[in-house]
Amino acid sequence: MSHSNWGGSFYCNSQLKHKLPNGQWQVFVIGTNRQAYTKWGTGSGTSAWKSLGGTCTQPGNGSIDMAWANGWNFTITCKGTDGRAWYKERFNGGSTGGAPGTWSNSRLNKY
């Protein structure tokens, strides 16, 4: 599937759209290589696709999801090759555990 507004190729029903605190959108997809990718709106258009790595299995049927969100700090999940849910957290600085806008390593889903 290709999404006309965002470009690129990814599995059908393997996308997640999240509204950011600044009113822009961020999307998450499973690419045809089964890695998780993200892209977000900017004041002048959209960012380039950024790989979040990993290998997500069973693309489709909401296979990429958001476990929780709190402003700029949130997590996305997908099912890994071991059949277990894995997550990555987007940090927002301070007590969130990392510099603003950076992502954690993949971790087993605790949510």
Secondary structure as GFF3:
##gff-version 3
##sequence-region A 1 111
A	DSSP	beta_strand	10	19	.	.	.	ID=ss1
A	DSSP	beta_strand	25	31	.	.	.	ID=ss2
A	DSSP	beta_strand	36	42	.	.	.	ID=ss3
A	DSSP	beta_strand	45	46	.	.	.	ID=ss4
A	DSSP	beta_strand	50	53	.	.	.	ID=ss5
A	DSSP	beta_strand	64	70	.	.	.	ID=ss6
A	DSSP	beta_strand	73	79	.	.	.	ID=ss7
A	DSSP	beta_strand	85	90	.	.	.	ID=ss8
A	DSSP	three_ten_helix	94	96	.	.	.	ID=ss9
A	DSSP	beta_strand	107	108	.	.	.	ID=ss10
###
